[in-house]
Amino acid sequence: MTAELNDQPFRPEIVSTETPFEGKIWNVRRDVFRYNGDEITREYVDHTGAVAVLVMDEHDRVLLIRQYRHPVRSRDWEIPAGLLDMDGEPPFEAAQRELAEEADLKADRWDVLADFMNSPGGSNEMIRIYLARGVSEVPAFERTDEEADIEVRWVPLDTAVDAVLTRRVQSPSLVVGVLAAVAARARNWSTLAPADTPWARHPRAGEPPWTLPPEDPAADRPAD
C-alpha cells in the first residue's frame, strides 16, 4: 500500500537571522542555518500570509476580477484576495472582508477549499482559498489605487478551467482555486472543510509543529 502523501515539518538549527530590508508591505529576512552538516544562508520574503475567495453561484459560475499587477506589468484575471495584515483578524473574517471590498458581495455559505504555499523557495507566504456560495450584494466599497478600475465577470467554472489549462490566465490563487473546485465537485464536495477549520501550517496563526518555536530567533515577529 502506498504511504499517504504529507509534507513534513523540519526545524534546522538557526545560527543567525536578520532583516536586511524592511519594506512598505513585506520585509526580507536573511537566515543562516545548519543542514546536513553545512551552514547555509537563505534570504526570503517574510510574508503576512493571505486569503482568497472562489465565489460560485447556483449555475456553477465563478466570479473573477481583473486588476493591474505592477511587478508583472499585467491586468490579471484573479479571484478576490487580500493580505492578513490586520492585527488579530482571523483568516475567515479577512476573507469575508475582502469579498465585500473587492466584489461588493457577501456569502451565506463558506468552506475551506484549498491551502497552498505560493513560492516556498523564496517566501513563507501561505494562502487559504475559501469557497463562497449563496452570495448577495452589499453596498459598493470605495476602491483606490490598482483596485479603482477592477473589472468583474461571472464565467462558468469549466470555462475558467479551460483558460487555466490553455495558459491564458496564470494568477496562482485562480489556478489553484478553479482546479481544486472542479476536482472537489467531481467528489461531490466531500473534500471541503468548515470555514473555521484551524490553519495549522500558517507560520504565525498556525499550530505546532508548523509554527515557529520560541527558541527560533525569528519567533519574535509580531503575530497577525
C-alpha positions, 0 to 999 in steps of 0.5 A: 500500500502506498504511504499517504502523501504529507509534507513534513515539518523540519526545524534546522538549527538557526545560527543567525537571522536578520532583516536586511530590508524592511519594506512598505508591505513585506520585509526580507529576512536573511537566515543562516542555518545548519543542514546536513552538516553545512551552514547555509544562508537563505534570504526570503520574503517574510510574508503576512500570509493571505486569503482568497475567495472562489465565489460560485453561484447556483449555475456553477459560475465563478466570479473573477476580477481583473486588476493591474499587477505592477511587478508583472506589468499585467491586468490579471484575471484573479479571484478576490484576495487580500493580505492578513495584515490586520492585527488579530483578524482571523483568516475567515473574517479577512476573507469575508472582508475582502469579498465585500471590498473587492466584489461588493458581495457577501456569502451565506455559505463558506468552506475551506477549499484549498491551502497552498504555499505560493513560492516556498523557495523564496517566501513563507507566504501561505494562502487559504482559498475559501469557497463562497456560495449563496452570495448577495450584494452589499453596498459598493466599497470605495476602491483606490489605487490598482483596485479603482478600475477592477473589472468583474465577470461571472464565467462558468467554472469549466470555462475558467478551467479551460483558460487555466489549462490553455495558459491564458490566465496564470494568477496562482490563487485562480489556478489553484482555486478553479482546479481544486473546485472542479476536482472537489465537485467531481467528489461531490464536495466531500473534500471541503472543510468548515470555514473555521477549520484551524490553519495549522501550517500558517507560520504565525496563526498556525499550530505546532509543529508548523509554527515557529518555536520560541527558541527560533530567533525569528519567533519574535515577529509580531503575530497577525 
